[in-house]
Amino acid sequence: MELDAVRPVITGVIGGLFSLWLIRRWAPYVPMAYKAKTADELAAENRVGVMVGNSLFIGTMLVGVWLFKSGQVPSNSWSHFCLVFGVAVLVPFAAVLLPTIGKGRDRAVEAVVALAIAQRVPLLGVVLIGIVGIVCLTIALGSLVGGSG
């Protein structure tokens, strides 16, 4: 059996083990409540937004993989990669934040905390991932509009 045939399996197992290790390390820092609401209450109130956001993330990543694999965009295009990655990272935020429009700042923060709880990531991690998504999307749009993509 050639290495090229088993490389995806090896990297998948390594990635899975790394993610399990990371989840254990992060567990104490994942928020368990926000103000008077418990993690279960926040999860229940934001379940649909989180599910929609996760589905859109996976869908965006699959579309991005298809675009690169099918040759629709050059496989070495960083601007297109940043565009796909930025959109994929930001759609879960949009899915949980859009229903909070007009309901106040606390409700928006609750939604982001619920996203952190659902993803089992510390709140700071969720915020940093969102910032990375914004930076990637900004770079991609600037590059693509500027014509150097």
Buried (B, 14 or more C-beta within 10 A) or exposed (E): EEEEEEEEEEEEEEEEEEEEEEEEEBEEEBBEEBEEBEBEBBBEBBEEBBEBBBEBBEEBBEBBEEBBEEEEBEEEBEBBBBBBBBBBBBBBBEBBBEBBEEEEEEBBBBBBBBBBBBBBBBBEBBBEBBEBBBEBBEBBBEBBEEEEB
